[in-house]
Amino acid sequence: MFKIEPDFSIPLEIVYEDDDVIVINKQPGISVHPSINEKSGTLANALVAHYPPMAEIGEDPARPGIVHRLDKDTSGLLVAAKNQEAFEFLKNQWQKGMVTKKYLALVVGRINKERGEIKSELARSKKDFRKRMVVMPKFESKVEGKMAITEYKVLQRFKDYTYLEVYPKTGRMHQIRVHFASMGNPVAGDKIYGKQKKVPVGLARQFLHAYYLSFSLPAQAGLPGGKKLALEADISGDLAEILAKLEK
């Protein structure tokens, strides 16, 4: 049976913590959990080092207590549970779309609409195991996809890029990245869905930051219901530098 090993070398930026929940501001370049090719050095290894009982929490021993995920090169807020009851409570909120999530993204090209919604089915690409793709019924009618909805608001326009606040209403893998790539406006720096596009000088990863989360905390002392928690994490330094350069 797989057992995750604690890794004390990975610093955790803890945004919130109580007896049931821990919220981390994940740094870019760190995977959330181990994989076949990456046994250690992940956020999950660091969480188990911080709170050893977490190794027994959740549905998968490789993802102890982790309620949702962020891509390796996406920074921002990530939630984990510190006991099984909290895990089930939080997981239910994510599955039922009861969580408010907001991201900051820089996409390639100019988006003219001030606000918009992208709605389409996503399914795994048969050509590239790393990808999910927008399902187009006219030539992918046999592919069974899942509906994904992403809303956005323009924050600032630059010559070659648009800075957005993004609100994913569903939680599909790579959803934001695939949706904007399908519009011809991939996330700047995306090495999978936008690798042929122009990249701002100095940008070493995809410009995507999960800056806001709002969800209900598990009930304390066995009482039904829990208070609403809203958290923000400032945009990471590397992305702030890119914005500063574009504004000059």
C-alpha positions as CSV (number, residue, x, y, z in Angstrom):
1,M,0.0,0.0,0.0
2,F,1.3,3.5,-0.9
3,K,2.4,5.6,2.0
4,I,3.3,9.2,1.5
5,E,6.5,10.4,3.1
6,P,6.8,13.7,5.0
7,D,9.0,16.3,3.4
8,F,10.1,19.0,5.9
9,S,12.1,20.9,3.2
10,I,9.1,22.5,1.5
11,P,7.9,25.7,3.1
12,L,4.2,26.1,3.6
13,E,2.6,29.5,3.4
14,I,-0.4,29.0,5.7
15,V,-3.3,31.4,5.0
16,Y,-5.7,29.8,7.5
17,E,-5.7,26.9,9.8
18,D,-8.0,25.4,12.5
19,D,-8.7,21.9,13.9
20,D,-10.4,20.8,10.7
21,V,-9.0,22.8,7.8
22,I,-5.8,24.2,6.5
23,V,-5.5,26.6,3.5
24,I,-2.2,27.0,1.8
25,N,-1.0,29.7,-0.7
26,K,0.6,27.2,-3.1
27,Q,3.8,28.4,-4.8
28,P,4.3,27.8,-8.5
29,G,6.4,24.8,-9.6
30,I,5.2,22.5,-6.9
31,S,2.9,19.6,-7.7
32,V,0.0,19.1,-5.3
33,H,0.5,15.4,-4.9
34,P,2.9,12.6,-5.8
35,S,2.7,10.8,-9.2
36,I,4.4,7.9,-10.9
37,N,7.3,10.2,-12.0
38,E,7.3,12.4,-8.8
39,K,7.4,10.5,-5.5
40,S,8.3,13.4,-3.2
41,G,8.8,17.1,-3.2
42,T,5.0,17.8,-3.5
43,L,2.6,19.9,-1.4
44,A,1.1,16.7,0.0
45,N,4.5,15.6,1.3
46,A,4.8,19.0,3.0
47,L,1.3,18.8,4.5
48,V,2.0,15.4,6.1
49,A,5.2,16.8,7.6
50,H,3.3,19.7,9.0
51,Y,0.4,17.5,10.3
52,P,1.2,13.8,10.3
53,P,-2.4,12.5,11.0
54,M,-3.3,13.9,7.6
55,A,-1.7,10.9,5.9
56,E,-4.8,8.9,6.8
57,I,-7.3,11.4,5.6
58,G,-9.2,11.4,2.3
59,E,-10.0,9.0,-0.5
60,D,-6.5,8.4,-1.9
61,P,-3.3,7.9,0.2
62,A,-1.4,9.9,-2.5
63,R,-3.6,12.9,-1.9
64,P,-4.0,13.0,1.9
65,G,-6.7,15.4,3.0
66,I,-6.6,17.3,-0.3
67,V,-10.0,18.5,-1.3
68,H,-9.2,19.9,-4.8
69,R,-6.2,20.6,-6.9
70,L,-4.2,23.2,-8.7
71,D,-1.9,22.6,-11.6
72,K,1.8,22.5,-10.9
73,D,2.5,25.9,-12.4
74,T,-0.6,27.6,-11.0
75,S,-0.1,29.4,-7.7
76,G,-2.7,30.3,-5.1
77,L,-5.2,29.0,-2.6
78,L,-5.6,25.3,-1.9
79,V,-7.7,23.6,0.8
80,A,-7.0,20.4,2.7
81,A,-8.9,18.7,5.5
82,K,-7.3,17.6,8.8
83,N,-9.9,14.9,9.6
84,Q,-12.2,12.6,7.6
85,E,-15.4,14.4,8.7
86,A,-14.0,17.7,7.5
87,F,-12.9,16.1,4.2
88,E,-16.3,14.7,3.5
89,F,-17.9,18.1,4.4
90,L,-15.6,20.1,2.2
91,K,-15.6,17.6,-0.7
92,N,-19.4,17.8,-0.9
93,Q,-19.2,21.6,-1.3
94,W,-16.7,21.3,-4.2
95,Q,-18.7,18.6,-5.9
96,K,-22.0,20.5,-5.7
97,G,-20.5,23.8,-6.9
98,M,-21.1,25.6,-3.6
99,V,-17.6,27.2,-3.5
100,T,-16.8,30.6,-5.0
101,K,-13.4,30.6,-6.8
102,K,-11.7,33.5,-8.5
103,Y,-8.5,33.5,-10.5
104,L,-6.2,36.1,-12.0
105,A,-5.1,35.3,-15.5
106,L,-3.1,37.0,-18.3
107,V,-4.2,35.7,-21.7
108,V,-2.7,36.2,-25.2
109,G,-4.4,38.8,-27.4
110,R,-7.0,41.4,-26.8
111,I,-10.5,40.4,-25.5
112,N,-12.9,43.1,-26.5
113,K,-15.9,42.1,-24.4
114,E,-15.8,43.5,-20.8
115,R,-17.4,40.4,-19.5
116,G,-18.1,37.0,-21.0
117,E,-18.9,33.3,-20.4
118,I,-17.4,30.3,-22.0
119,K,-19.5,27.2,-22.0
120,S,-18.5,23.9,-23.6
121,E,-17.9,20.2,-22.9
122,L,-14.4,19.1,-22.0
123,A,-13.0,15.6,-22.5
124,R,-9.5,14.0,-22.5
125,S,-7.6,14.4,-25.7
126,K,-6.9,11.2,-27.5
127,K,-3.7,12.7,-29.0
128,D,-2.0,14.0,-25.9
129,F,-2.5,12.4,-22.5
130,R,-1.7,15.6,-20.7
131,K,-4.5,17.5,-22.2
132,R,-8.2,18.0,-21.9
133,M,-9.9,19.5,-25.0
134,V,-13.0,21.4,-25.9
135,V,-15.4,18.9,-27.4
136,M,-16.8,20.0,-30.7
137,P,-19.8,17.8,-31.5
138,K,-19.4,18.2,-35.3
139,F,-16.2,16.1,-35.2
140,E,-16.1,14.7,-31.7
141,S,-19.6,13.4,-31.3
142,K,-18.5,10.1,-30.0
143,V,-16.4,11.6,-27.2
144,E,-18.2,11.8,-23.9
145,G,-17.3,15.1,-22.3
146,K,-18.4,17.0,-19.2
147,M,-19.9,20.5,-19.3
148,A,-17.7,23.3,-18.1
149,I,-18.6,26.9,-17.5
150,T,-16.1,29.8,-17.1
151,E,-17.0,33.4,-16.6
152,Y,-14.6,36.3,-16.8
153,K,-14.2,40.1,-16.5
154,V,-11.5,42.2,-18.1
155,L,-9.3,44.0,-15.6
156,Q,-6.8,45.6,-18.0
157,R,-5.8,45.5,-21.7
158,F,-2.3,45.7,-23.0
159,K,-1.0,45.7,-26.5
160,D,-0.7,42.0,-26.9
161,Y,-2.4,40.6,-23.8
162,T,-5.5,40.9,-21.6
163,Y,-5.6,40.7,-17.8
164,L,-8.6,39.0,-16.5
165,E,-10.5,38.0,-13.3
166,V,-11.8,34.5,-14.0
167,Y,-14.7,32.7,-12.3
168,P,-14.8,29.0,-13.0
169,K,-18.4,27.8,-12.2
170,T,-17.3,24.1,-12.6
171,G,-14.1,22.4,-11.7
172,R,-12.8,20.4,-14.7
173,M,-9.2,19.6,-15.1
174,H,-7.3,22.4,-17.0
175,Q,-10.7,24.1,-17.4
176,I,-9.6,27.8,-17.5
177,R,-6.6,27.0,-19.7
178,V,-8.6,24.9,-22.2
179,H,-11.4,27.4,-22.4
180,F,-9.3,30.4,-23.2
181,A,-7.2,28.4,-25.6
182,S,-10.4,27.5,-27.4
183,M,-11.1,31.2,-27.9
184,G,-7.7,31.7,-29.4
185,N,-6.6,33.5,-26.2
186,P,-4.5,30.9,-24.3
187,V,-3.2,31.7,-20.9
188,A,0.2,33.4,-21.3
189,G,3.1,31.0,-20.7
190,D,0.9,27.9,-21.0
191,K,3.4,25.3,-22.3
192,I,0.6,22.8,-23.3
193,Y,-2.3,24.8,-24.7
194,G,-0.5,27.9,-25.8
195,K,3.1,26.8,-26.6
196,Q,3.1,28.4,-30.1
197,K,2.0,31.8,-28.8
198,K,4.0,34.9,-27.7
199,V,5.1,35.0,-24.1
200,P,5.9,38.1,-22.1
201,V,9.7,38.6,-21.4
202,G,10.6,37.0,-18.1
203,L,7.4,34.8,-17.7
204,A,8.6,31.3,-16.8
205,R,5.3,29.6,-16.2
206,Q,1.6,30.0,-17.0
207,F,0.1,33.3,-15.8
208,L,-2.6,31.8,-13.6
209,H,-3.2,32.5,-9.9
210,A,-6.1,31.3,-7.6
211,Y,-6.5,34.4,-5.5
212,Y,-9.9,34.0,-3.9
213,L,-11.9,31.2,-2.2
214,S,-15.1,31.3,-0.3
215,F,-16.6,28.2,1.3
216,S,-18.3,27.0,4.5
217,L,-16.2,25.6,7.4
218,P,-17.1,22.3,9.0
219,A,-19.3,22.6,12.0
220,Q,-17.5,22.9,15.3
221,A,-18.3,20.7,18.3
222,G,-20.8,18.6,16.3
223,L,-23.2,21.5,15.7
224,P,-24.9,21.6,12.2
225,G,-23.6,24.1,9.7
226,G,-20.5,26.2,9.8
227,K,-19.5,29.8,9.2
228,K,-18.6,31.1,5.8
229,L,-14.9,31.7,5.2
230,A,-13.6,34.0,2.5
231,L,-9.8,34.2,1.8
232,E,-7.6,36.1,-0.6
233,A,-4.0,35.6,-1.6
234,D,-2.1,38.4,-3.3
235,I,-0.8,37.7,-6.8
236,S,2.6,36.0,-6.6
237,G,5.7,38.1,-7.0
238,D,6.8,36.6,-10.4
239,L,3.4,37.5,-12.0
240,A,3.3,40.9,-10.4
241,E,6.7,41.7,-12.0
242,I,5.3,40.7,-15.4
243,L,2.3,43.1,-15.0
244,A,4.6,45.9,-13.9
245,K,6.7,45.4,-17.1
246,L,3.6,45.4,-19.3
247,E,2.4,48.6,-17.7
248,K,5.5,50.6,-18.6
